[in-house]
């Protein structure tokens, strides 16, 4: 079980309180699909993903990015129980969607870049440490059914 300090909890809560879910979700998923094009294979039903422009303009990708970011709310609200809260989501991605679990890490890396750019100088070393700890726990929880 992960132990969270009051400062880490406050930092993570503050990050989410100031997020534009639609914009950060869209930019994060688009960045992942553009920078790591092999991740596109899971989005075949989302239409033309031929190049960066089509990905950036795709409303289905934008909506799914927002959905992913809202999915992180579950982790935020259950920081002491993230692995159990994400059990069904892990099973879905493992057993039905067959998503390579490394893609979760790639996506949160892209999300970190987007959030850091949005926060600017407020994305301090301490903020990044707390954020990285949080997303590492989420990635571990999502990959749990793979083990």
N, C-alpha and C positions, 0 to 999 in steps of 0.2 A: 504494500500500500504506500502511496506517495504521501509525504508529509508536506503541507503547504504552510508557509509563514503568513502572518497577517499582512505583511507587506506584499508578498506575491499575490495573494488573493485580491488585495486592493488594486494592484497594477493591472491584473488580468481583467477585473471588473471595469476599471477605468478605460482600458483599451476598447472593450466591447461597447461601453456607454457612448463612445465617441465615433464609432464606426458608421459609415454609410454602407449598409449591408448590400444594397443593390450595386453600387459602384465598386466596392472592394471585392465582392463576390464575382462580379463579371470580369474585372481586371485580373483577378487571381487565376480563375479557370482559363481565361483566354491566354494569359502568359504561359501557363503550363502547357496548353495545347500547341502553342507556337514554338516555345523553346524546346519542348520535348515532344516532337511530332508523333512518336510511337504511341503516346497516350491517346491519340485520336481514335484508335481502334475500338475504344469502348463507346464511342459516340457516333457510330455509323447511322443510327436512326435520326440524327440531328441535322441531316441535310449536307450541303456542300461545305466542306472544311478544307478546300483546296489550297488556300493561302491565308496569310495573316489577316488580310482585309475581310475575307468572308467569315473568318472566325470571329473577328471583332464586331461584325455587324449581325451575327446570328442571334436572334432573340431566344432560341432554345438554350443556347450556351449561356447567355446572360441570366436566364431564369434559373438554370441549374447551378450556376455560380452563387446566386443569391440563396438558393436552397441549401447548398453546402455550408455557407456561412451561418445561416440560421440553425443548421444542424449542430454547429459548435456551441450554440446556446445550451444544448442539453449537457454538454461537458461543463460549461460555466456554472450551470445551476446544480450540478452534481459533482463538484470537484473531488469529493471524497469517495466517489463511487463510479468513476468514469468507465472502467472496464466492464462493469455489469450493465451500465446504462447503454453501452454500445454493442452489447452481445448480438442483438438481432441484426443490426446494421453490418456488423462484421460477418455474420453468417450469410447475409444477402450478397455482399461483395465477394465473399469466398466461394460459396456454393452455387449461386445462381449466375452472378455476373462475371465470375472468374477474373476479377481485377488483380493484377500483380500488386502485392502489398507495398512494393517500393514506390508505386505511384502516389500513395498517400503522402509519403515524405516529399516527393517532388512538388506536389500541390501545396503543402504547407510552407515549403521553401519559397515558392512563388508568392504565396500569401504574405509571408514575412517581408519580402521586398516591397510589395504593394502597401502594406501597413506602415512600414518604415518610411516610405516616400510620403505617405499621407501625414504621418505624425511629425516628420522633419526632426528638428533638434529635440523634441520631446521623446523621441525613441532613443532613450539613453541606454547605456550599457546595462543598467539594472532592469530596465524595461525589457530589453532583449533577452536577458537571462531568464526572467520570469516567463516571458512569452515562449521561449524555446522549451522550457521545462513543460509548460502546458501542452504545446503541440506535440512534443515527444510522447507524452502520456496518451494523447488522443490517437496518434499514429500507432502506438503499441496496442491500444484497445481495438482499433479497427483491424489490425493484423492478427489479433488473438486467435481467431478460428483457423488460421493457416498453420498453426503450430501443432 
